[in-house]
Amino acid sequence: MGPVVERPAEPGTSGVAELELLKRRAAERIDEAAGRLGALSRAIWSAPELAYEEHGAHRELTRFFEREPPAASWAVQPHLALPTAFRAEWAPPGAAAAGPRALRLAFLCEYDALPALGHACGHNLIAEAGAAAALGLRAALESAAAPPPVTVVVLGTPAEEDGGGKVDLIEAGAFKNLDVVFMAHPSQEDAAYLPDMAEHDVTVKYYGKASHAAAHPWEGVNALDAAVLAYNNLSALRQQMKPSWRAHGIIKNGGVKPNIIPSYSELIYYFRAPSMKELQVLTKKAEDSFRAAALATGCTVEIKSEAHDYYNVIPNKTLCSAYMENGKKLGIEFISEDAVLNSPSGSTDFGNVSFVVPGIHPYFYIGTDALNHTEQYTEAAGSQEAQLYTLRTAKALAMTALDVIFKPDLLEAVREEFKLKLGEEQLLNTKT
């Protein structure tokens, strides 16, 4: 974490009024740019691209900031560690002189899509919300009488759906020296936080021996049998799984022709749990099940893990409270705390980010009850109706960033909670 930034004390009555004016200016700027922002989102939505291949979306976003008036006002690094990652930043005049004392706030953009479904998780809207919030925050700071030393950063983070681009960027140092990060994800409701789980992905390959399935089946070693047994083993394991654990997979390859004993089969499985410690327990049980299927059929087995695990998201309730306060002023109706705790959730590489820098990853309604990862959600993510909710969320993010900047006590509370929660996670994961 960076050092404490030297800024004026907590604002008094006049300071609060000025802060509200800055928030209003942020919202106005987002409304002024609504046409360009909507076009950006639509361009990304119209040409969906898979993880690490988001060249068109990357081009749209980098050009958006390169052409943001006045010309060349955003410093854009078009390629950041990954071909489709980028960094854009802006700081008010004189901020550079503050050196390490300058506060660095980052908005994250995602823009990869799903195979066959396109933007069924609304990542085009995540990109739009991140860009919009950055524009709003910049406009507010430009209108401030004496803007503090702040750098506004936008990070383009590819490959959330597959691979973990944010983990790649963490390893490349892209999140080093950032103070707070912000992003928002489309959903079916508005929530400042949902308990996203840790995730571990594996590919399981069974190798057997081919033979004529009718004339000489006893000469073969059936790799498909191993895959089917493994699938059933995992299904049987569910009885001993905790209610919060998840295991879901597919048989990707099961042979080439019915009259040939399959010599090769392949499964892909995702495992999820509320913490990295529980995830390790679940993964061990699953791998034992995979190996048991190999033993039973006489096959050999290869279990290959994906390059990155996704960590569970560490919540920052201080930031969440500030976001909810701002959101409610904009008409956002948040689900209850009980609903948050009982809501189904997925996984995200933002979880890894939450272990290195305090941040917020709220969810937002886009005008539909359709579920993510469906064709209906793809349609909704490209609709005009989704624009109202996306830009409203961007305003709440920008307003929360202004609170972090102009309320030193809030920033300190955010940092202290981050340290406390991170310590708790580390202690949990080291206990035997």
C-alpha positions as CSV (number, residue, x, y, z in Angstrom):
1,M,0.0,0.0,0.0
2,G,1.1,3.5,-0.7
3,P,1.9,6.1,2.0
4,V,-0.9,8.3,3.5
5,V,-1.6,11.1,1.1
6,E,-1.3,14.7,2.4
7,R,-4.7,16.3,1.9
8,P,-7.0,18.7,3.8
9,A,-8.8,17.4,6.8
10,E,-12.3,15.9,6.7
11,P,-14.5,18.6,5.0
12,G,-16.8,20.7,7.2
13,T,-20.2,22.0,6.1
14,S,-18.9,24.0,3.2
15,G,-16.6,21.2,2.2
16,V,-19.5,18.8,2.1
17,A,-21.4,21.1,-0.1
18,E,-18.5,21.4,-2.4
19,L,-18.1,17.6,-2.5
20,E,-21.7,17.3,-3.5
21,L,-21.2,19.8,-6.3
22,L,-18.2,17.7,-7.5
23,K,-20.4,14.6,-7.5
24,R,-23.0,16.4,-9.5
25,R,-20.4,17.4,-12.0
26,A,-19.2,13.8,-12.3
27,A,-22.8,12.7,-13.1
28,E,-23.3,15.5,-15.6
29,R,-20.1,14.6,-17.4
30,I,-21.3,11.0,-17.7
31,D,-24.6,12.2,-19.1
32,E,-22.8,14.4,-21.6
33,A,-20.8,11.5,-22.9
34,A,-23.7,9.1,-22.9
35,G,-23.8,8.9,-26.7
36,R,-20.1,8.1,-27.1
37,L,-20.2,5.6,-24.2
38,G,-23.2,3.8,-25.6
39,A,-21.5,3.6,-29.0
40,L,-18.4,2.1,-27.3
41,S,-20.5,-0.5,-25.5
42,R,-22.5,-1.4,-28.6
43,A,-19.3,-1.8,-30.7
44,I,-17.9,-4.2,-28.2
45,W,-21.2,-6.1,-27.9
46,S,-21.6,-6.4,-31.7
47,A,-18.3,-8.1,-32.2
48,P,-17.8,-10.5,-29.3
49,E,-14.3,-11.9,-28.8
50,L,-13.0,-14.6,-26.5
51,A,-10.4,-14.4,-23.8
52,Y,-7.0,-13.0,-24.8
53,E,-8.3,-12.4,-28.3
54,E,-10.2,-9.2,-27.7
55,H,-8.3,-7.2,-30.3
56,G,-11.4,-5.3,-31.6
57,A,-12.6,-4.4,-28.1
58,H,-9.1,-3.4,-27.1
59,R,-8.9,-1.1,-30.1
60,E,-12.2,0.5,-29.4
61,L,-11.3,1.3,-25.8
62,T,-7.8,2.6,-26.5
63,R,-9.1,4.8,-29.3
64,F,-11.8,6.0,-27.0
65,F,-9.3,7.4,-24.5
66,E,-6.8,8.5,-27.2
67,R,-9.5,10.6,-28.8
68,E,-11.1,11.9,-25.6
69,P,-11.1,15.7,-25.8
70,P,-9.0,17.7,-25.4
71,A,-6.6,15.7,-27.7
72,A,-4.1,13.4,-26.0
73,S,-5.3,14.4,-22.6
74,W,-5.2,10.7,-21.4
75,A,-1.8,9.1,-21.4
76,V,-2.5,5.7,-23.0
77,Q,-0.3,2.7,-22.8
78,P,-1.9,0.5,-25.5
79,H,-0.3,-2.7,-24.5
80,L,0.2,-3.6,-20.9
81,A,1.9,-7.0,-20.3
82,L,-0.8,-8.6,-22.5
83,P,-1.5,-7.8,-26.2
84,T,-5.2,-6.9,-25.3
85,A,-4.6,-5.2,-22.0
86,F,-4.0,-1.4,-21.7
87,R,-3.6,1.4,-19.2
88,A,-4.9,5.0,-19.6
89,E,-4.3,7.7,-17.0
90,W,-4.9,11.3,-16.3
91,A,-3.8,13.6,-13.5
92,P,-4.5,17.3,-12.9
93,P,-1.7,19.8,-13.4
94,G,0.9,19.6,-10.7
95,A,-0.1,16.1,-9.5
96,A,3.1,14.6,-10.8
97,A,5.1,16.9,-8.5
98,A,3.5,15.1,-5.6
99,G,5.3,12.0,-6.5
100,P,4.5,9.0,-4.3
101,R,2.1,11.1,-2.2
102,A,-0.3,11.2,-5.1
103,L,-3.4,9.0,-4.7
104,R,-4.0,6.5,-7.5
105,L,-7.5,5.3,-8.1
106,A,-8.2,2.8,-10.9
107,F,-11.3,1.7,-12.8
108,L,-11.2,-1.7,-14.3
109,C,-12.7,-2.7,-17.7
110,E,-13.5,-6.2,-18.8
111,Y,-14.5,-7.0,-22.4
112,D,-14.2,-10.7,-23.3
113,A,-17.2,-12.7,-24.3
114,L,-18.4,-16.3,-24.0
115,P,-18.2,-19.0,-26.7
116,A,-21.3,-19.3,-28.8
117,L,-23.3,-16.9,-26.5
118,G,-21.4,-13.6,-27.0
119,H,-21.7,-11.0,-24.3
120,A,-24.0,-13.1,-22.1
121,C,-22.2,-11.8,-19.0
122,G,-22.4,-8.1,-20.1
123,H,-18.7,-7.4,-20.2
124,N,-19.4,-4.7,-22.8
125,L,-21.3,-2.9,-20.0
126,I,-18.4,-3.4,-17.5
127,A,-16.1,-1.7,-20.0
128,E,-18.6,1.1,-20.5
129,A,-19.1,1.6,-16.8
130,G,-15.4,1.7,-16.1
131,A,-14.7,4.2,-18.9
132,A,-17.7,6.4,-17.8
133,A,-16.7,6.5,-14.2
134,A,-13.2,7.6,-15.1
135,L,-14.6,10.4,-17.3
136,G,-16.9,11.5,-14.5
137,L,-14.1,11.5,-11.9
138,R,-11.8,13.5,-14.2
139,A,-14.4,16.1,-14.9
140,A,-15.2,16.6,-11.2
141,L,-11.5,17.0,-10.4
142,E,-11.0,19.5,-13.2
143,S,-13.8,21.6,-11.8
144,A,-12.4,21.6,-8.2
145,A,-10.9,24.8,-7.0
146,A,-7.7,23.1,-5.9
147,P,-7.7,19.5,-7.1
148,P,-5.6,17.2,-4.8
149,P,-2.7,15.2,-6.2
150,V,-4.7,12.3,-7.7
151,T,-4.0,10.1,-10.7
152,V,-7.1,8.5,-12.4
153,V,-6.2,5.2,-14.0
154,V,-8.2,2.9,-16.3
155,L,-7.0,-0.6,-16.7
156,G,-8.2,-2.8,-19.5
157,T,-8.2,-6.3,-18.1
158,P,-8.8,-9.1,-20.6
159,A,-9.7,-12.8,-20.2
160,E,-11.9,-12.8,-17.1
161,E,-14.1,-15.6,-18.5
162,D,-11.1,-17.9,-19.2
163,G,-7.5,-17.7,-18.0
164,G,-7.5,-14.8,-15.6
165,G,-6.1,-11.7,-17.2
166,K,-6.1,-9.8,-14.0
167,V,-3.8,-12.4,-12.4
168,D,-1.4,-12.0,-15.4
169,L,-1.5,-8.2,-14.8
170,I,-0.9,-8.6,-11.0
171,E,2.1,-10.7,-11.8
172,A,3.3,-8.1,-14.2
173,G,3.1,-5.3,-11.6
174,A,0.1,-3.5,-13.1
175,F,-1.6,-3.1,-9.7
176,K,1.5,-2.0,-7.8
177,N,1.1,1.4,-6.1
178,L,-2.7,1.6,-6.7
179,D,-4.6,2.7,-3.7
180,V,-8.2,1.7,-4.5
181,V,-9.8,-0.1,-7.5
182,F,-13.4,0.1,-8.8
183,M,-15.5,-1.9,-11.2
184,A,-19.1,-3.1,-11.5
185,H,-20.6,-6.3,-13.0
186,P,-24.1,-6.7,-14.6
187,S,-26.5,-9.0,-12.8
188,Q,-30.3,-9.4,-12.0
189,E,-30.2,-7.0,-9.0
190,D,-28.2,-4.2,-7.4
191,A,-25.8,-5.3,-4.7
192,A,-22.7,-3.6,-3.4
193,Y,-21.2,-7.0,-2.8
194,L,-21.9,-10.7,-3.6
195,P,-19.8,-13.6,-2.1
196,D,-17.9,-14.6,-5.2
197,M,-16.1,-17.9,-4.6
198,A,-12.6,-19.2,-5.2
199,E,-12.2,-21.4,-8.3
200,H,-9.9,-24.1,-9.6
201,D,-10.2,-25.5,-13.1
202,V,-8.7,-28.7,-14.4
203,T,-8.5,-30.7,-17.6
204,V,-8.5,-34.5,-17.1
205,K,-7.1,-36.7,-19.9
206,Y,-7.4,-40.5,-20.0
207,Y,-5.3,-42.6,-22.2
208,G,-6.3,-46.2,-23.1
209,K,-5.8,-48.5,-26.0
210,A,-7.9,-48.7,-29.2
211,S,-9.3,-52.0,-30.5
212,H,-12.1,-53.3,-32.7
213,A,-15.2,-52.9,-30.4
214,A,-16.9,-56.0,-31.9
215,A,-14.2,-58.4,-32.9
216,H,-11.6,-57.9,-30.2
217,P,-13.0,-55.6,-27.4
218,W,-10.9,-57.5,-24.8
219,E,-7.7,-56.1,-26.5
220,G,-8.8,-52.5,-25.8
221,V,-8.5,-50.2,-22.8
222,N,-11.6,-48.0,-22.8
223,A,-10.8,-44.3,-22.0
224,L,-14.4,-43.3,-22.4
225,D,-15.3,-45.7,-19.6
226,A,-12.8,-43.9,-17.4
227,A,-14.4,-40.5,-18.3
228,V,-17.9,-41.8,-17.5
229,L,-16.7,-43.4,-14.2
230,A,-15.0,-40.1,-13.3
231,Y,-18.1,-38.2,-14.1
232,N,-20.2,-40.5,-11.9
233,N,-17.6,-40.5,-9.1
234,L,-17.9,-36.7,-9.0
235,S,-21.7,-37.1,-8.9
236,A,-21.4,-39.5,-6.0
237,L,-19.0,-37.1,-4.2
238,R,-21.7,-34.4,-4.1
239,Q,-23.4,-36.2,-1.2
240,Q,-20.3,-35.4,0.9
241,M,-19.8,-31.9,-0.4
242,K,-20.6,-28.9,1.6
243,P,-23.7,-26.9,0.4
244,S,-21.5,-24.0,-0.6
245,W,-19.1,-26.1,-2.8
246,R,-19.6,-26.5,-6.5
247,A,-18.3,-29.0,-9.0
248,H,-19.4,-28.9,-12.7
249,G,-17.8,-30.3,-15.8
250,I,-18.2,-31.7,-19.3
251,I,-16.9,-34.7,-21.2
252,K,-15.1,-32.9,-24.1
253,N,-13.8,-35.9,-26.0
254,G,-15.3,-39.4,-25.8
255,G,-14.0,-41.3,-28.8
256,V,-14.2,-41.1,-32.6
257,K,-16.4,-44.0,-33.7
258,P,-18.7,-46.6,-32.0
259,N,-16.8,-49.6,-33.4
260,I,-13.5,-48.4,-32.0
261,I,-12.7,-48.8,-28.3
262,P,-11.9,-45.1,-27.4
263,S,-8.2,-44.7,-26.6
264,Y,-8.6,-41.2,-25.4
265,S,-11.1,-39.1,-23.5
266,E,-11.0,-35.7,-21.9
267,L,-13.0,-33.9,-19.2
268,I,-13.0,-30.3,-18.1
269,Y,-14.1,-29.5,-14.5
270,Y,-14.5,-26.3,-12.5
271,F,-14.4,-26.4,-8.7
272,R,-15.6,-23.6,-6.4
273,A,-15.6,-23.0,-2.7
274,P,-16.0,-19.9,-0.4
275,S,-12.2,-19.8,0.5
276,M,-8.9,-21.0,-1.0
277,K,-8.5,-23.4,2.0
278,E,-11.9,-25.1,1.3
279,L,-11.1,-25.2,-2.4
280,Q,-7.9,-27.2,-1.8
281,V,-10.0,-29.8,0.2
282,L,-12.5,-30.1,-2.6
283,T,-9.9,-30.3,-5.3
284,K,-8.1,-33.1,-3.4
285,K,-11.3,-35.2,-3.2
286,A,-12.0,-34.6,-6.9
287,E,-8.5,-35.6,-8.0
288,D,-8.8,-38.8,-6.0
289,S,-12.0,-39.5,-7.9
290,F,-10.3,-39.0,-11.2
291,R,-7.4,-41.3,-10.3
292,A,-9.8,-44.0,-9.1
293,A,-11.5,-44.1,-12.5
294,A,-8.1,-44.6,-14.1
295,L,-7.3,-47.4,-11.8
296,A,-10.7,-49.1,-12.3
297,T,-10.3,-49.1,-16.2
298,G,-6.6,-49.6,-16.6
299,C,-6.1,-46.2,-18.2
300,T,-3.4,-43.7,-17.4
301,V,-4.6,-40.3,-16.4
302,E,-3.2,-36.8,-16.7
303,I,-4.7,-34.0,-14.5
304,K,-3.7,-30.5,-15.7
305,S,-4.6,-27.4,-13.7
306,E,-5.2,-24.1,-15.4
307,A,-2.5,-21.5,-15.0
308,H,-4.4,-19.4,-12.5
309,D,-6.8,-20.1,-9.6
310,Y,-9.4,-17.4,-8.9
311,Y,-9.4,-16.3,-5.3
312,N,-12.6,-15.5,-3.4
313,V,-13.4,-11.8,-3.3
314,I,-12.5,-10.0,0.0
315,P,-15.3,-7.6,0.7
316,N,-14.5,-4.0,1.9
317,K,-17.7,-3.0,3.8
318,T,-16.4,0.5,4.2
319,L,-16.3,1.0,0.5
320,C,-19.5,-0.9,0.0
321,S,-21.3,1.4,2.5
322,A,-20.0,4.5,0.7
323,Y,-21.1,3.1,-2.7
324,M,-24.6,2.3,-1.4
325,E,-25.0,5.7,0.1
326,N,-24.2,7.3,-3.3
327,G,-26.2,4.8,-5.2
328,K,-29.3,5.4,-3.2
329,K,-29.1,9.1,-4.0
330,L,-29.3,8.0,-7.7
331,G,-32.3,5.8,-7.1
332,I,-30.6,2.5,-6.9
333,E,-32.5,0.0,-4.7
334,F,-30.1,-2.5,-3.2
335,I,-31.0,-6.0,-2.1
336,S,-31.0,-6.8,1.6
337,E,-28.0,-8.1,3.5
338,D,-29.8,-11.4,3.9
339,A,-30.3,-11.6,0.2
340,V,-26.7,-10.9,-0.4
341,L,-25.6,-13.7,1.9
342,N,-28.0,-16.2,0.3
343,S,-27.5,-15.1,-3.3
344,P,-26.0,-17.6,-5.8
345,S,-22.6,-16.4,-7.0
346,G,-19.8,-17.3,-9.4
347,S,-16.1,-16.5,-9.5
348,T,-14.0,-13.7,-10.8
349,D,-10.3,-12.9,-11.1
350,F,-11.2,-9.6,-9.3
351,G,-10.9,-11.9,-6.2
352,N,-7.1,-12.0,-6.8
353,V,-7.1,-8.2,-7.1
354,S,-8.9,-7.9,-3.8
355,F,-5.9,-9.7,-2.1
356,V,-3.4,-7.0,-3.3
357,V,-5.4,-3.7,-3.2
358,P,-8.6,-2.6,-1.6
359,G,-11.5,-2.4,-4.0
360,I,-15.2,-2.7,-4.8
361,H,-16.9,-5.1,-7.2
362,P,-20.7,-4.3,-7.0
363,Y,-23.4,-5.9,-9.2
364,F,-26.0,-3.9,-11.0
365,Y,-29.4,-4.6,-12.6
366,I,-29.7,-3.9,-16.3
367,G,-33.4,-4.0,-16.8
368,T,-34.0,-7.8,-17.1
369,D,-34.6,-10.8,-15.0
370,A,-32.8,-13.0,-17.4
371,L,-29.8,-15.0,-16.0
372,N,-26.2,-14.4,-16.9
373,H,-24.7,-16.8,-19.5
374,T,-28.0,-17.2,-21.4
375,E,-29.0,-15.9,-24.8
376,Q,-31.6,-13.7,-23.2
377,Y,-28.9,-11.9,-21.2
378,T,-26.8,-11.4,-24.3
379,E,-29.8,-9.6,-25.9
380,A,-30.3,-7.5,-22.7
381,A,-26.6,-6.5,-22.5
382,G,-26.9,-4.9,-26.0
383,S,-30.2,-3.1,-25.3
384,Q,-30.8,0.6,-25.0
385,E,-32.6,-0.1,-21.7
386,A,-29.3,-1.3,-20.1
387,Q,-27.7,2.1,-20.8
388,L,-29.7,3.8,-18.1
389,Y,-28.6,1.3,-15.4
390,T,-25.0,1.1,-16.6
391,L,-24.4,4.8,-16.5
392,R,-26.2,5.2,-13.2
393,T,-23.8,2.6,-11.8
394,A,-20.9,4.5,-13.3
395,K,-22.0,7.6,-11.5
396,A,-22.1,5.8,-8.2
397,L,-18.6,4.5,-8.8
398,A,-17.3,8.0,-9.6
399,M,-19.1,9.5,-6.6
400,T,-17.6,6.9,-4.3
401,A,-14.1,7.6,-5.7
402,L,-14.7,11.3,-4.8
403,D,-15.5,10.3,-1.3
404,V,-12.2,8.4,-1.1
405,I,-10.3,11.4,-2.4
406,F,-11.9,14.1,-0.2
407,K,-12.6,12.2,3.0
408,P,-9.2,11.1,4.4
409,D,-10.9,9.3,7.3
410,L,-12.8,7.2,4.8
411,L,-9.6,6.3,2.9
412,E,-7.9,5.3,6.1
413,A,-10.9,3.2,7.2
414,V,-10.8,1.5,3.8
415,R,-7.1,0.7,4.2
416,E,-7.4,-0.5,7.7
417,E,-10.3,-2.9,6.8
418,F,-8.3,-4.2,3.9
419,K,-5.3,-5.0,6.2
420,L,-7.6,-6.7,8.7
421,K,-9.5,-8.8,6.2
422,L,-6.4,-9.8,4.4
423,G,-4.8,-10.9,7.6
424,E,-7.9,-13.0,8.4
425,E,-7.8,-14.7,5.0
426,Q,-4.1,-15.5,5.4
427,L,-4.7,-16.9,8.9
428,L,-7.6,-19.0,7.6
429,N,-5.5,-20.4,4.8
430,T,-2.6,-21.3,7.0
431,K,-4.6,-23.2,9.7
432,T,-4.4,-27.0,9.6
